[in-house]
């Protein structure tokens, strides 16, 4: 009995070690694959023919104020619009409930910063990194994009974009230290593994809908 228990214990330990190795190997693969496509604001402006700057949503306070991370993403998106990286912004985030709305908060902040409202599109069903990228391609018709998020998230976003056939570059919106960042970095290792598999399977997003042309007016995305 003792020998069998020992063998079971060793087998379980070996399985844990193997799973850990796989998780960190996938994490390293995602980071190394996407890393070369992270560029500066000035480098993004030199890319040319960028269909849109896609800004990822994140936390909004109960009173409607953007979190620090979200405010910095919008500020970076505005800077990319102003330096000519692309004539269109696409705010992609969660607006799945009436009482929680990332994309209108983002759009309003960009307009308050001086951007024309017709150039700031909203994707109300960007419920995840994968869904934001899928919908940018299939709903908004984007092919070449610059994405904006904090650097820890860009690796995963760019990896997914590449797997979906998008020509994507990323610009970091790390403009200050953020509370809880160490915990985010740990969670992101698992998130990269999850989206590594999702990008292989390529399921349909929660919603698709009618095509929306980025060459038209952003009024088509009001809501």
HELIX and SHEET records of a PDB file:
HELIX    1   1 UNK A    2  UNK A   35  1                                  34    
HELIX    2   2 UNK A   41  UNK A   45  1                                   5    
HELIX    3   3 UNK A   68  UNK A   82  1                                  15    
HELIX    4   4 UNK A  102  UNK A  112  1                                  11    
HELIX    5   5 UNK A  117  UNK A  119  5                                   3    
HELIX    6   6 UNK A  129  UNK A  138  1                                  10    
HELIX    7   7 UNK A  151  UNK A  163  1                                  13    
HELIX    8   8 UNK A  181  UNK A  201  1                                  21    
HELIX    9   9 UNK A  218  UNK A  221  5                                   4    
SHEET    1   A 6 UNK A  38  UNK A  39  0                                        
SHEET    2   A 6 UNK A 167  UNK A 172  1                                        
SHEET    3   A 6 UNK A 144  UNK A 149  1                                        
SHEET    4   A 6 UNK A  52  UNK A  56  1                                        
SHEET    5   A 6 UNK A  89  UNK A  92  1                                        
SHEET    6   A 6 UNK A 120  UNK A 123  1                                        
END                                                                             
